[in-house]
Amino acid sequence: MKITESNLRQIIKEELENTLNESNTQAAATIALRVLNTITRQRGHRAQASRLMGMVFNQLGGNEAQNALFDIIDAQGPTFLEKGKQ
């Protein structure tokens, strides 16, 4: 099943709104990391998806939420965003 950018935005928005509304940005960032691992199996797509998630986090939870997301992504190591199948 191919997930379009608009599908991804809707999925992320629905899942994160509840979590961010509860002011639990770390939990939301963990959910986003799981989403990245699941839907971005092709090389190069994680970086694009992470930027999109960053915009969603910023819109829903502000800079604190966006920073929590990028912190958890950075903690995965420097090659995390490049991983995937060719």
Sequence and secondary structure as in RCSB ss.txt:
>XXXX:A:sequence
MKITESNLRQIIKEELENTLNESNTQAAATIALRVLNTITRQRGHRAQASRLMGMVFNQLGGNEAQNALFDIIDA
QGPTFLEKGKQ
>XXXX:A:secstr
    HHHHHHHHHHHHHHHHHTT HHHHHHHHHHHHHHH  BTTHHHHHHHHHHHHHHHHHHHHHHHHHHHHHHT
T TTGGG SB 
